[in-house]
């Protein structure tokens, strides 16, 4: 269950993060602006996957938002912290462009490391009835 929850989180985070990095890089924004947009979109997409799923299950919008926040906040935060730390610590990655293999290697490598670190966090939370455990009542 923890692996599935982490893959769910990773999918939303990856879509938002890649979109944000592509937007910021393509527009020539600085590193800080690009990372802020990427992290914001990662949270937005990460939450939206859960939000749409529990809305389909019949929850009203206010309740669905509460469930999405409870289910995903820690997972997304850990994933984003690890992923962005990997990118920031990879020499040259923050200055790499979209057509540079280093850009994609750092981004995808960061996701891989974030997945490995976030999975036990999700396992711990699910074991205590937190995180994605709150979503399973609506599936």
Buried (B, 14 or more C-beta within 10 A) or exposed (E): EBEEBBEBBBEBBBBBBBBBBBBBBEEEBEBEBBBBBBBBBBBBBBBBBBBEBBBEEEBEEEEBBBBBBBBBBBBBBBBBBBBBEBBEEBEEBBEBEEEBEBBBEBBBBBBEBBBEBBBEBBBEBBEEEBBBBBBEEBE
